Each structure stands twice: as structure tokens, then as C-alpha cells.
Amino acid sequence: MDKLLFNPIRLKIISSLINNSECDFNYLKKITESTQGNLSIQLKKLKEEKYIHIEKRFSNNYPKTSCSITEKGKIKFEEFFKNLITLKDNG
């Protein structure tokens, strides 16, 4: 079982990115119900493992952070989900 995705916040992030090609920081903060600091840490962990790509830019003089899932992230999410189903069916 992928321990990186076992964290509820990281799982919500990856689940959101599976369904959307790109999500901004504020959207992810809202859906994860996380603090800004905690979300930043969780995004960094996913980025370090190359599950997501993070892009930082400016929009109307305000910093904007957006995230997208990588191919590796998609594969790991699918594997995680299949493992959960197997555990459910065998448990």
C-alpha cells in the first residue's frame, strides 16, 4: 500500500487532480479543509515523489500556485485504489 497516499489530505489532492487537469492552491485548500502551511507541506511531499507538478506564476500582481497530476501520480493513484478494493473484497 502506498503510504504517501494513505494521508487523507494527500489523497484528496490526488483525487481532485485526477478529476481536473489543474487545480489552484485556494481550491485545494478549500477541498482539503487544510491550513495554508499544512497544504504546502503535503504538496511538497507529492512533488518530491513526482506525483504532481507545481507551477507558480503571477496573475494581476498576485502569486498563483497551480498543481497538476503527473503520469506517475495517475498510476500510483490507480494502484492505491485497486489495493483498497482488494482489501475490501478479501477482508
C-alpha positions in Angstrom: 0.0 0.0 0.0 1.3 3.4 -1.0 2.0 5.2 2.3 2.2 8.6 0.6 -1.4 8.4 -0.5 -2.6 6.9 2.8 -2.6 10.5 4.2 -6.2 11.9 3.8 -5.0 15.4 2.7 -2.7 14.0 0.0 -5.4 11.5 -1.1 -7.9 14.4 -1.5 -5.3 16.4 -3.5 -4.6 13.5 -5.9 -8.3 12.6 -6.2 -9.1 16.2 -7.2 -6.3 16.3 -9.7 -7.4 13.0 -11.3 -10.8 14.7 -12.0 -9.4 18.1 -13.0 -6.5 18.8 -15.3 -5.3 21.6 -13.0 -6.3 22.9 -9.6 -5.1 26.1 -7.9 -3.9 26.4 -4.3 -7.0 28.0 -2.9 -9.3 25.4 -4.4 -7.1 22.6 -2.9 -7.1 24.4 0.5 -10.9 24.5 0.4 -11.5 20.9 -0.5 -8.9 19.5 1.8 -10.0 21.8 4.7 -6.4 22.3 5.5 -4.3 25.2 6.7 -2.1 27.0 4.2 1.0 25.7 5.9 -0.1 22.1 6.1 -1.3 22.1 2.5 2.1 23.5 1.4 3.9 20.6 3.2 1.6 18.0 1.6 2.0 19.4 -1.9 5.8 19.5 -1.4 5.8 15.8 -0.4 3.8 14.9 -3.5 6.0 17.0 -5.7 9.2 15.4 -4.3 7.9 12.0 -5.3 6.9 13.3 -8.7 3.2 12.6 -8.2 2.3 16.2 -9.1 3.7 19.2 -10.9 3.6 22.6 -9.3 3.6 25.9 -11.2 4.0 29.3 -9.6 3.2 32.4 -11.5 1.7 35.9 -11.0 -1.8 36.9 -12.0 -2.7 40.6 -11.6 0.4 41.1 -9.4 -0.7 38.2 -7.1 1.1 35.0 -6.7 -0.8 32.0 -8.1 0.1 28.4 -7.5 -1.5 25.7 -9.6 -1.0 21.9 -9.5 -1.4 19.1 -12.0 -1.0 15.4 -11.7 1.8 13.6 -13.4 1.7 10.2 -15.2 3.4 8.7 -12.2 0.7 10.2 -9.9 -2.1 8.8 -12.0 -0.5 5.3 -11.9 0.1 5.4 -8.2 -3.5 6.6 -7.5 -4.9 3.7 -9.7 -2.7 1.2 -7.8 -3.8 2.6 -4.5 -7.4 2.4 -5.4 -7.1 -1.2 -6.7 -5.3 -2.2 -3.4 -8.2 -0.7 -1.4 -10.7 -2.7 -3.4 -8.7 -5.9 -3.0 -8.5 -5.3 0.8 -12.2 -4.7 0.9 -13.1 -7.8 -1.1 -10.7 -10.0 0.9 -11.4 -8.6 4.3 
